[in-house]
């Protein structure tokens, strides 16, 4: 994927997307993010807690 050959990256992408592996990985990431938010839910409301919650959401919602 680090090759300067853009065509190679596109070919790899075209193999991965139809396989469903990206959807599976996103689903698993969403599960982990939800568990992370649950883990910090009992912490006192603070900037640190909000940052942790935002980080968990960012990881699963950022564009690829």
ABEGO torsion letter per residue (X at the ends): XABABAAAAAAAAAAAAAAGAAAAAAAAAAAAAAAAAAAAAABBBBAAAAAAAAAAAAAAABBX
